[in-house]
């Protein structure tokens, strides 16, 4: 009877799990998703908006001489769009020499660069998932199971918690006792630096490295855009805020000029001089979009950078043993497993020798994606599993001693 009931519960669990929507993965925290999910989506949307304006509308419109025909007007617009233009304020005289002019060459490449930026924001996520897939435990599957367990009946929820606990216990127990067979060069290097699966900190170190990649990417994007736009873009948002505070109009600037100049030559057959030089004034409506997009990107990059720094600080605490013990002790007190400081020795063995850094990391990641109550139940189940193994080992040693 009990076996059939347990089988029914497990079938229900698998059915609910199978109906889970297979969408975004949740093997990271909100600060990571700011980069690889939301920022990438924003950049792709901006790239599509700019592409639509370039290929559907008129990205440039030049004021040509009155004797130009319609064909010559189209040629001028196409040429100036491809050849690049340059900016001169209206109160400055345009020099007759064409040499030494600072051309604006970014607006044709904006959609492509935005797509590349979106890919760069997603690359650290790929690095994390590649490293995560080599560890022997599916963090995303655990998070999905726990997320499903939040909304199911108590019996199925208990089955889910036991399933997750057994999965984590096998991972922790296997890598704890995987001392032999370290023949590969990679494992030897990891052992030398006290970092790897055997030391119980592989996931933690890999995740912190990934977060550093997120931070390096968000900061590097500012300097990348500074080089691409050819302006002091890393100070662009500060200059805009300064102009707004002082009541100045921040839109008219040389960063994204709407009115530019274009030089080109037309060859005519016959005559003494068959090359005619022209300088025309052009309007770049596309820069109306580029200006608003890049001012948003600047503030968004600043926000993502600060959020990523804060996220790194919250996870670096896992490197300190006292913080790990305090974090797990909070859940043990919540579930009533310990009641005073007299159990500190047992907690130390549970945290430092059983869970270690990766075990605490997985529990903290579950708490970031679900809620603390269900994580407390998992900690309680792991505590009971560990205590049972401790009692079994003591009993076996006692029998060996008597023999």
Buried (B, 14 or more C-beta within 10 A) or exposed (E): EEEEEEEEBBEBBEEBBEEEEEEEBBBBBEBBBBBBBBBBEBBBEBBEBBBEBBEEEEBBBBEBEEEBEEEBBEBBBEBBBEEBBBBBEEEEEEEEEEEEBEBBBBBBEBBEBBBBBBEBBBBBBEBBBEBBEEBEBBBBBBBBBBBBBEEBEEBBBBBBBBBBBEBBBEBBBEBBEBEEEBEEEEBEEBEEEEBBBBBBBBBBBBBBEBBEBBBEBBBEBBEBBBEBBBBEBBEBBEBBEEBEEEEEEBBEBEBBBBBBBBBBEBEEEEEEEEEEEBEBBBBBBBBBBBBEBBBEBBEBBBEBBEBBBEBBEEBEBBEEEEEBBEBBBEBBBBBEBBEEEEBEEBBEEBBBEBBBBBBBBBBBBBBBBBEEEBBBBBBBBBBEBBBEEBEEEEEEEEEEEEE
